[in-house]
Amino acid sequence: MIEELLARLRGIDKWPETVATVVSVDRVPAVGRSPASATITFNYRPKEAEIQSGSFFVGDQSSLYNLDEGDSFPVQYNPTRPERFYSSEYTIPFWWKFSAIMIAAFAAVFLYVLLPR
């Protein structure tokens, strides 16, 4: 939900779409409290441009987690900077969101205590 809102605000919903092909998957199993994750590396070809590559880190809750080499999924790319891509299937892992919220909350409390009133 947050990702979709940010994409619309940045104009990504108007970027052209193409198909990305997975070239490698590096899965890391769950260990202790750390959930399973994977780094997905892929290639895509923007219209009238060279083949581009990209990668992202996904948790085991992502629909992209189970992709294998040779599988494909849709991506959108910036027509003026084809090396920039977006996939609506990619979501920021929960623990990253949670960590960012906790850091922001800590910083807000810290600043509130330190700033003179």
Protein Blocks (a to p, Z undefined) as FASTA:
>chain_A
ZZmmmmmmnommmpccdddddfbdcddddehjbccddddddddddehiacddddddddfk
bmklmpcehiacdddddfklmmbccdfkbccdfklmmmmmmmmmmmmmmmmmmpcZZ
